[in-house]
């Protein structure tokens, strides 16, 4: 008796994706099982970007399938496909953008912008098409962090082309003003500028748009939460109690307006002395874990207080591109995969599948 698809599926049910913790049939990742005599071919399609994981997963699945008695050649292909997910009720998706990730903090100085740019670059490194919207109108920092200078073009006189840095698209008020020009604007002007930046930029079919929000829970955050189709929010904090107080406010604001919290990133979690190797928790310990437990939210990762993160971001080459094989870049990539997996678990947006209903007199 030859190999059956049922036997192959039973083995696949015993293999857990180490990134999601689910078996491949349960996560609907098995797209095709082809059997030709004793030879088996399996196609796996992940719902999150994970280019660095394709080969390890391929080896894991193929190795387990080869244990089936009487099996011949085993061929496993692993790919990924990103789809659009549901957003707040009554808010339409932005053309050319599948998913919007808001990166927020209640307090300034916790490394939110650095986390946002490295998250975007990590998603890109894992194979996604990514953009960054610098929503910090008063203090735009993404142009410097992405090493982008110059002014954006407008091909039609109405919309602007995104600038490109390290393979990701970017839009920022910082591209339109001089570095030392202060933005002396009131709230309504700022929120209008944010909406224009978002909607008038010609994004080119992005899987993810990472929005770097200014700190706090004011006009810009409310505009984003109420008028912009946000798939989910990432809260950045340090372990320090004073930062956590404000981070909790940011989390609650997104909950109130129906934006899912994808998780918490704890920045400056631990410092290791470059001279002696001694490690210590300068800003406290376990703060994000306590906050996550209180609100039932996942801690996506804990990043160190490391001088290289600051130096690399200031130089226009953030850690993920400056030291792609280093341990900190791997931390960012792990956080990016968790963010993408959390998004993939959300309800899909089906509006593009619905036909347009036209009522006419006949």
N, C-alpha and C positions, 0 to 999 in steps of 0.2 A: 504493500500500500504506500502511495506517495505522500509527500508533504501536503498537509491541508492548510487552508487559510485560518481555520479555527485554531489549529495548533500554533501558528505564528502569532495570532492575536492573543492567545493565552500567555505566551512568553512576553509579548509587548506589555501586557497588563502587569507583569512583575517588575518592569524596569521603570524606575522613577527618574524624572528629570531633576537633577540636583539643584537646578535654578528655581523650579516651581514647587518641588516636593510632590508633584502629581505624576501618575503614570501616563504614558503617551496616549493611549486610547481615551482615557478619562478627560484629558485636556483637548481632545479632538485634533491632535497634532498629526495623526496618521492619515495621510491623504490617499495612499495607494499601497496595496500589497499585491504583487504579481508573482505567480508561481508557474515555473516552467520545468516540469518533472521534479527533480530534486533541488533545482536552483530557485532562489528566492530574492526578489527585489522589493525594497520598502522605501517609500518616499515619506519623509517627515517634514512638516511645515510648521515652524514655531510662530506664535502670535506676538513675539517680541524680538527686537534686534539683538542678535547674539553671535556675530561673526566669529568671535574668539572661541565660541563654544561649539561650533559646527563639527570640527574634527574630533574633539573629545567625546561628544555625543554620538557621532557616527561610529567610533571605535567601541563605545559602550554597548550600543544596540547590536552592532554586527557580532561582537564577541558573545553576547548572550544567545543570539539566534544560532550561532555555530554549534551551540551545545545540543540543539535538537538532533535526535538520532536519525541518521540517514540523510542529513542535509548536504547539499552540494555547494555551489558557489553562492555567496551572500553579498548582495550589493545594497548599500544603504546611502541615500542622499538626504542631507539635512539643509533646509533653506528657511527663510522667514518671510512673513508678509504682514505688514502693518495696516490696520483698518481704522476708520474713524469711529469714535465712541460718542455716546450720548452726552449732551451738555445740559445746562440749566433749561428748564421749561420755558418755551417762548423765545429763546435766543437762537438765531440762525448761525450755521457754521460760516467761517470765513472762506471765500474761494481760494483754493490752492493750499489749504491747511487742514490736515486730518485731525490733529489733536493739539490742544494748547495746555501747556504746563506752567502754572504760576509758581514762581519761587518767591516766597515771602518771609519776612521776619517782623516781629513786633518792634524790634529795636535795631538801631544802626550799629555798625561796627562789629557785627558777629560773623562777617565773611560771606554774606548772602550773594553778592555779585560774583565773587570768586567761585562760589559753589555753583551758581547758575551757569557760568561760562564753561566750567569744567564738566558739568552735567551734560550740557549741549554737545561739547566736543567728545565726550565719552559715548553718547548715543550715536554720534556720527561715526566714531571709530568702530562701533558694533554694526555698522552697515545701514543706519537710518539716514534719511534726508532731513536735515535739521536747520532751523533758523533761530535767531535770538532777537527778541524785541526788548530794547532798553527802555523800560517804562519809568525810569527815574529821571523825570524831566529836569529837576533842579540840580541833580548831581550825576549826569551820565558818565559811566565808567567803561562800558563795553567797547567803545572805539579804541581806547588805550589797551585794554586787556586782549583784544583780538588783533592788535597791531595794524589797525586800519586807519588810513588818512585820506584826505580828499573829500569831495562832495559827491553825493549820489546823482545819477543821471535821470532825466525824465524824457522818455521817448515820445510820449503823446501829449505832454504839457499838463496832464492831469494827475498821473500817478508817478511814483518814483521806483526806480530799480533798487533792489537790496544791494548793499555792499557785501563783499565776500572776504572772509578771513578764515584761514585754515580749513577751507572747504565747507564752511557753514555760512548761510545768509544772515545778514544783520541789518536792523533798522534802529536808528537812535537820533534823538534831537541833537546829540553831540556831533553828528555829521553836518548839521545845518547851521551851527553857530561856532564862534571862535572859542578856543579852550578857556580863555579868561573872561568870557562874557557871562555875567550872572543872569539867570532867568527870573526876572522880577515880575512874575505873573500870579494872578489870583486863581483860585480853584477852578472856576468854569473854563478858563483859558487852558489850564493844564489838562483837564479831562478831555477837552476838545482836541488838543494836540495829540493826546494818547490815541484817541479813536482814529484820527486821521493817519497817524503813523501806522497803525495796525491795518486799516482798511484800504489806504491808498498806496501801500507797498505791494508790488507785483511779486508775491511769493510764488515759487515754482514747485507746486505739488509737494509740500513738506509733509513728512510723517509726523514730526513734532515741531512745535514752535515754543521755545522756552522764553517766558516773560519774566524779566528781572524787575521786580517791583521795588519801589522805594519803601523804606521801613515805615511801620505804623498802620493805622486802620482808618485813613482819611478818605478824601475825595477820589484819589486815583484808585485805591483798593476797591472802593464801593462801585466805581464806574466799571472796573474790570469784572467785578463779581456779578453785576446786574446787567451789563450790556454786551460783554464780550463772552463768546462761547468757550468757557474754561472747562477742560476735561477733568482736571484735578489740580490740587495745590500741594506743594512741598514746603514745609515749615523749617527754616534754618534757625538754630539757636546755639548758644554755648551752654555748658553745664551750670553756669552761674545763676543763682536764684533771681537776680535782678533782670537777667535776660529772659529767663523762663516765665516770669510774670507777664511780660509783654508778648512772648511767643504764644502763650495760652490765649491771649486776647485775639491775636491774629487767627489762630485755629478756630476759635468760636465764631469769628466773623464769617469765615468761609462756610462753616456748618450752617449758620443762620440763613445764608442765601443759597443753600443747596449745592455747593461745590464740594465734591468728595475730597477728603484729605488723603493724599497718597502715602504720606509718611513724614517722619521727622529726620532731619540730618543734624547730628550734633557736631559742631565745629569746635576746634581748639580743645578737644577732649583730653588730650594727654600731651605733655611736652617731654622730649628726650634731649638731654644736654649734649650738644655736639662735641664737647670736650671730654666729658667723663662717662657719658652713656647713662647717667642717672635719670630715671623717669619720675615725673610727678604731675598731679592733677592741679594745675595752677588755678583754674577757674571752678574747681569743685569736681565732684564725681557723681555719676548716676542720674544727673538731672533729667536728661532726655528720656531715660528708661522710666523714671517715675511719671513724667508727663505722658508718655505713651501708654503706660498702665492705667492712668487716671481716665484717659479718653478712648482707650481701646484702639490706639493708632500704632502702626508699626514704626520702629526705629530703623530707618533704612541703612544707616551706617554712622560710624564715629570716626572723624578725621582728626589728625594730630595738629598741634600748634607747631608748625615747621617753617623755618625761614625760607626754604626753597619755594613753598607755595606762593608766598608773598613776592619774592624776587621774580619768579617766572611770570606771574600775572602782570606785574609792573612792566616787564620787558616786552609784553605783547605776545608772549608764547606761554600760555598757561600749562600747568603740570602735565595734562593729558597729552599735549603735543611736544612739550619740552623734554619729558622723560617718560615716553610711552610704555616702556618695559619696567619702570620702577614700581615699588610697592604702593606709593600714594596714588599713582595713576590707576593701578589695579583696584584700589579702594573706590575711586570715582566710577570706574567701569562697573563694579559690583553694585554700587548705588544706582547707576543708570539702568542696569538690568532689572533691579527690583522695582524701580519707578515704572518701567515699561511693562513689567509683568502685572503690577497692580492695575495699570491702565487696561491691559488686555482682559482682566477679570471683570471690568465694568461692562455695562450694557452697551451694545453696539448701536451706532446711529444708522437708522434705516431710511432716513428721509430721501436719500438719493435713489432708493429702490422704488419709491412710490411714483406712480404716474401723475402727470399734471392733469387735473380735471378741468375741462373747458365747457362752459354752458353757453350754448348758442341757439338762436331761433332758427328753425328749419322750415 
